[in-house]
Amino acid sequence: MLAWIVWLIVAAVLGVAELVTMTFALGLIAVAACVAAAAAALHLGLPFQVLAFVIAAGAGLGVVLPVARRHLKQPPLLRTGPAALVGQPARVLEEVTVHSGRVRIGGEEWSARSYDDTDETLVIPVGRTVDVMQIKGATALVYPRE
């Protein structure tokens, strides 16, 4: 059997094992087997194929794997400023319509408008709890909770 076919079979087996285990390491070794298959396809001898495999696997496991794991373990992005208010509940202080209103969001008073600007009849009464859907400038776009 041709050597490059053997390397591709090894790569396929490692690729399937990667799909089952989700460790990233087996996938990188499968890529190294593909590199060795390319070396075999160029009619390089077995020592060169093994050397290509070892170098590619070492580079993958030594360089790519730590970077990939570090990126997976990053904490979620911290929202700050007005973006942190989106999704927060608010209390209506002054009747909110499509044109005007006031709400209290976490202790701060904000000008507000109803989020659904296509419905001119939507009026949110004083004391109602709303959700902040978006912040536009210094105005909170809010929608009443069901």
Secondary structure, DSSP 8 states (H G I E B T S, - for coil): --HHHHHHHHHHHHHHHHHHH--SHHHHHHHHHHHHHHHHHTT--HHHHHHHHHHHHHHIIIIIHHHHHHHHT-------GGGGGTT-EEEEEE-B-SS--EEEETTEEEEEEES-TT-TT--B-TT-EEEEEEEETTEEEEEE--
